[in-house]
């Protein structure tokens, strides 16, 4: 029984949204399950997919909170 955990930030994929949509979650579940069927032969009905949405305040990148990392990276680009 495979268990797949997908972590995404709670930012949404379009401006003004605070999370990924139900349709996007369904596509992630379907795609992950299909991948395990295709690669490992695991039946769809034995694969569990968990999607965890992480608040933007709860992750970092490059030794910094992600908002600060992005701010600094943006300053270097511009």
DSSP file (Angstrom, degrees, kcal/mol; ACC not computed):
  #  RESIDUE AA STRUCTURE BP1 BP2  ACC     N-H-->O    O-->H-N    N-H-->O    O-->H-N    TCO  KAPPA ALPHA  PHI   PSI    X-CA   Y-CA   Z-CA
    1    1 A X              0   0    0      0, 0.0    46,-0.2     0, 0.0     2,-0.2   0.000 360.0 360.0 360.0  99.2    0.0    0.0    0.0
    2    2 A X        -     0   0    0     44,-0.2    46,-2.6     2,-0.0     2,-0.5  -0.484 360.0-159.8 -74.6 145.3    1.9    3.1   -1.2
    3    3 A X  E     -a   48   0A   0     44,-0.2     2,-0.5    -2,-0.2    46,-0.2  -0.993   5.4-164.4-124.2 122.2    1.3    6.4    0.5
    4    4 A X  E     -a   49   0A   0     44,-3.0    46,-3.3    -2,-0.5     2,-0.5  -0.913   0.7-163.0-107.6 129.1    2.3    9.5   -1.4
    5    5 A X  E     -a   50   0A   0     -2,-0.5     2,-0.5    44,-0.2    46,-0.2  -0.963   4.5-170.4-113.4 125.2    2.6   12.8    0.4
    6    6 A X  E     -a   51   0A   0     44,-3.1    46,-3.1    -2,-0.5     2,-0.5  -0.962   4.7-161.2-114.7 124.8    2.6   16.0   -1.7
    7    7 A X  E     +a   52   0A   0     -2,-0.5     2,-0.3    44,-0.2    46,-0.2  -0.921  15.0 170.2-108.6 129.4    3.5   19.3    0.0
    8    8 A X  E     -a   53   0A   0     44,-2.6    46,-3.2    -2,-0.5     2,-0.2  -0.958  35.8-107.4-131.7 151.6    2.6   22.5   -1.6
    9    9 A X  E >   -a   54   0A   0     -2,-0.3     2,-2.1    44,-0.2     3,-0.7  -0.512  31.2-116.2 -77.3 149.6    2.7   26.1   -0.3
   10   10 A X  T 3  S+     0   0    0     44,-3.2    46,-0.4     1,-0.2     9,-0.1  -0.507  86.2 103.4 -85.1  70.9   -0.6   27.7    0.5
   11   11 A X  T 3  S-     0   0    0     -2,-2.1     8,-0.3    44,-0.1     6,-0.3   0.528  74.0-132.6-122.9 -18.7   -0.3   30.4   -2.2
   12   12 A X    <   -     0   0    0     -3,-0.7     8,-0.2     6,-0.4     4,-0.1  -0.075  18.3-101.9  79.4 169.7   -2.6   29.2   -4.9
   13   13 A X  S    S+     0   0    0      6,-0.5     2,-0.3     2,-0.1    -1,-0.1   0.477 100.3  49.6-110.1  -6.1   -1.7   29.0   -8.5
   14   14 A X  S >  S-     0   0    0     -3,-0.1     3,-1.8     1,-0.0    -1,-0.1  -0.955 100.2 -83.9-130.1 152.6   -3.5   32.2   -9.7
   15   15 A X  T 3  S+     0   0    0     -2,-0.3     3,-0.1     1,-0.2    -2,-0.1  -0.239 112.8  21.8 -55.6 137.7   -3.4   35.7   -8.3
   16   16 A X  T 3  S+     0   0    0      1,-0.3     2,-0.3    -5,-0.1    -1,-0.2   0.419  95.6 115.6  86.7  -1.0   -5.7   36.2   -5.4
   17   17 A X    <   -     0   0    0     -3,-1.8    -1,-0.3    -6,-0.3     3,-0.1  -0.753  50.1-159.3-102.5 152.4   -6.1   32.6   -4.4
   18   18 A X  S    S+     0   0    0     -2,-0.3    -6,-0.4     1,-0.1     2,-0.3   0.372  72.6  11.1-110.1   2.7   -4.9   31.2   -1.1
   19   19 A X  S    S-     0   0    0     -8,-0.3    -6,-0.5    -9,-0.1    -1,-0.1  -0.979  88.3 -78.5-164.4 169.8   -4.6   27.5   -2.0
   20   20 A X        -     0   0    0     -2,-0.3    -2,-0.1    -8,-0.2     2,-0.0  -0.442  57.8-103.9 -73.7 157.1   -4.6   25.1   -4.9
   21   21 A X     >  -     0   0    0     -2,-0.1     4,-2.4     1,-0.1     5,-0.2  -0.281  21.6-110.8 -80.9 165.6   -8.1   24.3   -6.3
   22   22 A X  H  > S+     0   0    0      1,-0.2     4,-2.5     2,-0.2     5,-0.2   0.876 120.8  53.3 -60.7 -38.0  -10.1   21.1   -5.8
   23   23 A X  H  > S+     0   0    0      2,-0.2     4,-2.1     1,-0.2    -1,-0.2   0.897 108.3  49.2 -65.5 -39.9   -9.5   20.3   -9.5
   24   24 A X  H  > S+     0   0    0      2,-0.2     4,-2.3     1,-0.2    -2,-0.2   0.903 111.4  49.7 -65.5 -40.6   -5.8   20.7   -9.1
   25   25 A X  H  X S+     0   0    0     -4,-2.4     4,-2.5     2,-0.2    -2,-0.2   0.922 109.7  51.0 -62.9 -43.4   -5.8   18.5   -6.1
   26   26 A X  H  X S+     0   0    0     -4,-2.5     4,-2.7     1,-0.2    -1,-0.2   0.896 109.9  50.3 -60.7 -39.9   -7.8   15.9   -7.9
   27   27 A X  H  X S+     0   0    0     -4,-2.1     4,-2.9     2,-0.2     5,-0.2   0.891 110.0  50.1 -66.5 -39.3   -5.3   16.0  -10.8
   28   28 A X  H  X S+     0   0    0     -4,-2.3     4,-2.5     2,-0.2     5,-0.3   0.918 112.7  47.0 -63.1 -42.9   -2.4   15.6   -8.4
   29   29 A X  H  X S+     0   0    0     -4,-2.5     4,-2.2     2,-0.2     5,-0.2   0.938 115.5  44.8 -63.7 -47.4   -4.1   12.6   -6.8
   30   30 A X  H  X S+     0   0    0     -4,-2.7     4,-2.6    -5,-0.2    -2,-0.2   0.934 115.4  47.0 -63.2 -46.6   -4.9   11.0  -10.1
   31   31 A X  H  X S+     0   0    0     -4,-2.9     4,-2.2     2,-0.2    -2,-0.2   0.904 113.2  47.8 -64.5 -42.3   -1.5   11.6  -11.6
   32   32 A X  H  X S+     0   0    0     -4,-2.5     4,-2.0    -5,-0.2    -1,-0.2   0.918 113.8  47.4 -64.4 -43.6    0.4   10.3   -8.6
   33   33 A X  H  X S+     0   0    0     -4,-2.2     4,-1.8    -5,-0.3    -2,-0.2   0.916 112.1  49.6 -64.2 -43.2   -1.7    7.2   -8.4
   34   34 A X  H  X S+     0   0    0     -4,-2.6     4,-2.9     1,-0.2    -1,-0.2   0.880 107.6  55.2 -64.3 -38.2   -1.3    6.6  -12.1
   35   35 A X  H  X S+     0   0    0     -4,-2.2     4,-2.8     1,-0.2     5,-0.4   0.918 108.3  47.6 -60.5 -44.7    2.5    7.0  -11.9
   36   36 A X  H  X>S+     0   0    0     -4,-2.0     6,-1.8     2,-0.2     4,-1.7   0.848 112.6  50.0 -67.6 -32.6    2.7    4.3   -9.2
   37   37 A X  H  X5S+     0   0    0     -4,-1.8     4,-1.1     4,-0.3    -2,-0.2   0.943 115.4  42.8 -66.2 -47.2    0.5    2.0  -11.3
   38   38 A X  H  <5S+     0   0    0     -4,-2.9    -2,-0.2     2,-0.2    -3,-0.2   0.892 125.4  31.5 -67.6 -40.9    2.7    2.6  -14.4
   39   39 A X  H  <5S+     0   0    0     -4,-2.8    -3,-0.2    -5,-0.2    -2,-0.2   0.898 136.4  18.6 -87.5 -43.9    6.0    2.3  -12.7
   40   40 A X  H  <5S-     0   0    0     -4,-1.7    -3,-0.2    -5,-0.4    -2,-0.2   0.469  95.4-118.9-110.8  -3.8    5.5   -0.1   -9.8
   41   41 A X     << +     0   0    0     -4,-1.1     2,-0.5    -5,-0.5    -4,-0.3   0.747  55.4 159.6  72.0  22.5    2.3   -1.9  -10.8
   42   42 A X        -     0   0    0     -6,-1.8    -1,-0.2    -9,-0.1    -2,-0.1  -0.678  43.2-117.2 -82.2 125.5    0.5   -0.6   -7.7
   43   43 A X    >   -     0   0    0     -2,-0.5     3,-1.8     1,-0.1     4,-0.3  -0.265  16.9-123.2 -61.7 146.2   -3.3   -0.8   -8.1
   44   44 A X  G >  S+     0   0    0      1,-0.3     3,-1.3     2,-0.2    -1,-0.1   0.869 110.0  58.0 -56.7 -38.1   -5.1    2.6   -8.0
   45   45 A X  G 3  S+     0   0    0      1,-0.3    -1,-0.3     3,-0.0    -2,-0.1   0.472 104.9  50.8 -78.5   1.9   -7.3    1.4   -5.1
   46   46 A X  G <  S+     0   0    0     -3,-1.8     2,-0.5   -13,-0.1    -1,-0.3   0.351  91.1  92.8-113.7   4.8   -4.3    0.6   -2.9
   47   47 A X    <   -     0   0    0     -3,-1.3     2,-0.4    -4,-0.3   -44,-0.2  -0.862  56.2-162.9-104.2 129.3   -2.6    4.0   -3.3
   48   48 A X  E     -a    3   0A   0    -46,-2.6   -44,-3.0    -2,-0.5     2,-0.4  -0.907   2.2-164.5-108.9 136.7   -3.2    6.8   -0.8
   49   49 A X  E     -a    4   0A   0     -2,-0.4     2,-0.5   -46,-0.2   -44,-0.2  -0.987   2.0-168.9-123.9 127.0   -2.3   10.4   -1.7
   50   50 A X  E     -a    5   0A   0    -46,-3.3   -44,-3.1    -2,-0.4     2,-0.6  -0.964   5.5-159.6-115.5 127.6   -2.1   13.1    1.0
   51   51 A X  E     -a    6   0A   0     -2,-0.5     2,-0.5   -46,-0.2   -44,-0.2  -0.938   7.0-167.0-109.2 120.6   -1.8   16.7    0.0
   52   52 A X  E     -a    7   0A   0    -46,-3.1   -44,-2.6    -2,-0.6     2,-0.6  -0.926   7.8-153.3-108.2 124.3   -0.4   19.0    2.7
   53   53 A X  E     -a    8   0A   0     -2,-0.5     2,-0.5   -46,-0.2   -44,-0.2  -0.873  12.9-155.4 -98.4 122.9   -0.7   22.7    2.2
   54   54 A X  E     -a    9   0A   0    -46,-3.2   -44,-3.2    -2,-0.6     5,-0.1  -0.843  17.7-119.9-103.0 126.2    2.0   24.6    4.0
   55   55 A X    >   -     0   0    0     -2,-0.5     3,-2.3   -46,-0.2   -44,-0.1  -0.361  25.0-120.9 -59.8 142.4    1.5   28.2    5.1
   56   56 A X  G >  S+     0   0    0    -46,-0.4     3,-0.9     1,-0.3    10,-0.3   0.786 112.4  61.6 -58.6 -28.7    4.1   30.5    3.4
   57   57 A X  G 3  S+     0   0    0      1,-0.2    -1,-0.3     9,-0.1    -2,-0.1   0.622  95.6  64.5 -71.6 -11.4    5.3   31.5    6.9
   58   58 A X  G <  S+     0   0    0     -3,-2.3     2,-0.3     7,-0.1    -1,-0.2   0.084  96.1  56.8-105.4  23.0    6.2   27.9    7.7
   59   59 A X    <   -     0   0    0     -3,-0.9     7,-1.8    -5,-0.1     2,-0.3  -0.992  57.1-164.8-149.5 160.0    9.0   27.3    5.2
   60   60 A X  E     -B   65   0B   0     -2,-0.3     2,-0.3     5,-0.3     5,-0.2  -0.850   5.7-157.6-139.2 172.9   12.3   28.8    4.1
   61   61 A X  E >  S+B   64   0B   0      3,-2.6     3,-1.3    -2,-0.3     8,-0.1  -0.973  75.3   6.8-154.8 133.5   14.8   28.7    1.3
   62   62 A X  T 3  S-     0   0    0     -2,-0.3     3,-0.1     1,-0.3    -1,-0.0   0.797 130.5 -55.9  63.5  29.1   18.5   29.6    1.3
   63   63 A X  T 3  S+     0   0    0      1,-0.3     2,-0.3     0, 0.0    -1,-0.3   0.573 121.2  91.2  81.9   9.2   18.7   29.9    5.1
   64   64 A X  E <  S-B   61   0B   0     -3,-1.3    -3,-2.6     2,-0.0    -1,-0.3  -0.915  89.9 -88.8-131.8 156.2   15.9   32.6    5.1
   65   65 A X  E >>  -B   60   0B   0     -2,-0.3     4,-2.3    -5,-0.2     3,-0.7  -0.455  50.9-114.5 -57.1 142.1   12.1   32.7    5.5
   66   66 A X  H 3> S+     0   0    0     -7,-1.8     4,-2.7   -10,-0.3     5,-0.2   0.821 113.4  56.6 -58.8 -35.6   10.9   32.4    1.9
   67   67 A X  H 3> S+     0   0    0    -11,-0.2     4,-2.1     1,-0.2    -1,-0.3   0.919 111.0  44.3 -62.1 -41.6    9.4   35.9    1.7
   68   68 A X  H <> S+     0   0    0     -3,-0.7     4,-2.6     2,-0.2     5,-0.2   0.902 112.1  52.8 -68.8 -40.7   12.8   37.4    2.6
   69   69 A X  H  X S+     0   0    0     -4,-2.3     4,-2.7     1,-0.2    -2,-0.2   0.939 111.4  46.3 -58.5 -47.2   14.6   35.1    0.2
   70   70 A X  H  X S+     0   0    0     -4,-2.7     4,-2.7     2,-0.2    -1,-0.2   0.895 110.8  52.9 -63.4 -40.3   12.3   36.2   -2.6
   71   71 A X  H  X S+     0   0    0     -4,-2.1     4,-1.9    -5,-0.2    -1,-0.2   0.942 112.8  43.8 -60.3 -47.5   12.6   39.8   -1.7
   72   72 A X  H  X S+     0   0    0     -4,-2.6     4,-1.7     2,-0.2    -2,-0.2   0.905 113.3  50.6 -65.9 -41.5   16.4   39.6   -1.8
   73   73 A X  H  X S+     0   0    0     -4,-2.7     4,-1.9    -5,-0.2    -1,-0.2   0.906 109.9  51.2 -63.3 -40.6   16.4   37.6   -5.0
   74   74 A X  H  X S+     0   0    0     -4,-2.7     4,-2.4     1,-0.2    -1,-0.2   0.870 107.6  52.7 -63.0 -37.4   14.1   40.2   -6.6
   75   75 A X  H  < S+     0   0    0     -4,-1.9    -1,-0.2     1,-0.2    -2,-0.2   0.838 109.4  49.7 -67.4 -32.7   16.5   43.0   -5.5
   76   76 A X  H  < S+     0   0    0     -4,-1.7    -2,-0.2     2,-0.2    -1,-0.2   0.857 113.0  46.3 -73.4 -34.8   19.4   41.1   -7.2
   77   77 A X  H  <        0   0    0     -4,-1.9    -2,-0.2     1,-0.2    -1,-0.2   0.914 360.0 360.0 -73.6 -43.3   17.5   40.6  -10.4
   78   78 A X     <        0   0    0     -4,-2.4    -1,-0.2    -5,-0.2    -2,-0.2   0.472 360.0 360.0 -82.3 360.0   16.2   44.2  -10.7
